[in-house]
Amino acid sequence: MHTFGSAKEVLSTRWVIFWREFLGGLRGEEVPWIVCKEFIALNKVSLENSSLPHVVIPLYGRFKNKSNVPRCHVMNVACETKSGINITRWVRLAMEIEGESRNMFLFSDSNGKREKGGVYEDYLFSLLERVQREHSEHIPASVEVREAFGISRSFRRGATSIAQNAPRSECDEDDIDRNNRWCLVDRARMKQVSMKMQQLYTDTLLMLCAYLRFSSCL
């Protein structure tokens, strides 16, 4: 289990992983691949110097591709969504806390080793069980929270469902496929294996408005 240094660090780390997983439509095992150094460097640019502020998710790892080769990938999500989710404050807090970190990955344990998404599952369950107790209109009492939800797929499934129900003018099937099928895109572009994060990020800026449509509608 991760040992956090302060209540501030607890909140920042937990909320960043939850919001990024949801806004990016990511699976639980994918979020811990966020690279710490690039997370800080790229978000300094995207939040402060961009004509369209956004949050950057830089990932590096083996994302179930057939070649089993570690790869870089960059995703961009909206700072604020249609429903009012604003991830910026949590990203800035994480950047502040991790500013001097030498760990490769943003979500690392006290030994600097990359964590797994499951580390945060008990905390997620505690939040959902509280919602169930206080707002049963959202989660009926008949639902077994620890069986129906989880870090692995709940965020991706929920984000995709909301995007599918959004007006087509805000998010259509092409936007959903563009966001959720990024591993398939990577397989078709093997040159990305050797590209640096900064190069990949620069490439995404050419279609930034299109990339932000998925998260903006949530």
N, C-alpha and C positions, 0 to 999 in steps of 0.2 A: 504494500500500500504506500502511496506517495505521502511523504511527510512535508507539509507546507510550513513556511516560516512565519506566516501571519494570516490574520483573517482577511486582510486585503488581498494577499496572494491567493488564498482559497477562492474568493469570489471571482477574481479576475480569470484564473485558470479554468475554473469550471464553466463560467458563463461564456468565455471565448470558445471553448470546445463545443458547447451546445449550439450557440448561435451560428458558428461557422458550419457545423454539420448540417444544420437546417437550411441556412441560406444558400449553401453550395450544393444541397441535395446529395451530400456525401454519406457513405456508409461509415459505421463506427470505427472500423479498422483503418480507414483512410486518413482521418483527421490527425492522428499522432505523427504522421509523416511530414507535418509542417516544419520547414527548416527555420531555425531561430534567427540566424544572422540575416537571411534574405527577407524574412517576415518583417524585421525591424527596418531594414534598408528600403525595401520597396514600399512599405506603408508610409514611410516618411515622405516619399515622393508623391504617392497617390492621394494622400490626405491633405498635403500642404501645397503642392505645386501643380496639381492637375486642374484643367478647366472643368472637369467633371469628377469631383471627389468620389473615391470608391475605396474599397478594402481589398487587399491582395492576399490570396491564399497560395503560397509557394510550397509545392509538395515534391518530395524526392523519395523514391522507393520502388519496390517491385509490386506493381498494381495488377497482379493476376494476368500479365501479358504472357503470351506463349513463349517468348524468348527468355523469360525470367531474368531480364536485364534491368538493373535499377535505372529509373528515368526521372527526368525533371518534368514538372507540369506546373502551370500557373493558372489560377482561376481568379476572376474578379467578381465581387459581389457589391450590391448597393449599400451605401452607408445607412440609409433609412428605407424601410419597406412601406408598402401601401397600408399595412395594418399598424404601423407605428414602431416597429422594431428598429432600434437604433444601436448598431453594434460598435459605433465609433468610440464611445466612452470606454468600452471594455478592451478594445484594441489598443487604445492609448495607454490604458492602465497596464496591460500586458507588456507593452513596449517599455514602459517605465521600469517595471519590475525586472524584466529580462535584459535590460540594456547592457549589463556587464557580464551576462552569461557566456560561458565558453562551451555550452552544450550544443551539439549539432541540431537537436530537435527541440522545438518549443515545449513539448510535453515530455519532460524527462523526470526521472526519479532523483532521489538525493545522491545517487551515484553517477548521475549523468546519462543513464541508460534510457533509451526511448521507451515510453510507457505504451500500454495497450488501452484502447478505448474502454474496456471493461472495468478499469480502475474507477471510473466515474459513474458506474451503473447504479450503485446503491444510493448515491446522492440523487440521481435522476428519479429513482423509484420513490424516494422520500418526498420529492417535490410533487410528483403525480398523485401520490396517496393523499397529500395535503389538499390538492385541488379536488380530489374525489370527495373528501370529507366536507369541504367548505363550498364546493360548487358542483353538486352532483348533476347539474344540467349539462356539464361538459364531459364528465366521466361518470356514468351511472354506477351505483353501488354494486350492481351485479357483475361488473367487469373485474377480472383478476388482473390487477395492474402489472404484477411481476411476470405474468404469462403473456399478456397482450402487448406489452411495450418492451423496449430495450434499446441499448446503444447501437446495436448492429444495424438495424434497418428502419426503425421507427421514424427518424428524422427525414431520411430520403423519401420514404413512403408518404409521410405527411406533406412534405414540400411539393412533391409531384402531384398529389391530389389537389392541393390548393391551386397550383398553377393550371391544372386541367380545368378547374372550375372558374378561372378568371376570364374576363372578356377577351376575345381573340385579339382585340386591338391592343391589349396589354401584354399578352403572352399566348403564343400559339404553339402548335405541335413542334414546329421547327425550333422554337426557343427551348422547349423542354428537351428535345433530342440533343440539341447542341450542348446543353448543360449536363445531361445525364449519361451521355455516351462518349465522354471525353477519352475514356480508355481505348475505345475503338478508333477514335481519331488519331490517337498516339500511335497505334499499331500501323496505321497507314502512312505515318510520317516518321520513319525510323531515324531520320537525321536529328530529331529532337534529343536523342540519347546524348549526343555530344555538345548540345547547345547549352549555354549558360543561362541561369535564371533571368538575368537582365535582358538577354536577347529574346527569350520567350515572352517576357513581360512587354517588351517593345512591340513584338508581333501582335499581342492581344489588343494593344491600343488602337490598332487599325479597325477593329470591330467592337470597340468598347461598348457602344450603345446597345448593340445586339446582345453582347454577353451579359449586360446588366438587366435585361428584360425579365429573366427568370426570377431573380431574387427580388427585383423591384415590386413584383406583383404579389408577393407573399404577405 
